[in-house]
């Protein structure tokens, strides 16, 4: 995602539903948040 953000060519993204009932200890929601932030330019690595 960071490499994609570096290109400056990202013009849209789809965010799909995360079901909190099936998400153990909020792990999926946290990962999704980090991936979205990374695609928008945040450095996580």
Steps between C-alpha positions, in 0.01 A plus 500: 500500500785740572641435155158572349474824696846602379386484136243773558264315267249378758173673419250280681457212741220273612458444870300186569309405809670355806264293712583574866322183611750287307805716568707343777646768730445766229796364300337529156382855560846607620670341198251663262564838661876464466473392135277795415731745676796347319327539163443867586870553571563406863828313548458182706810311386 
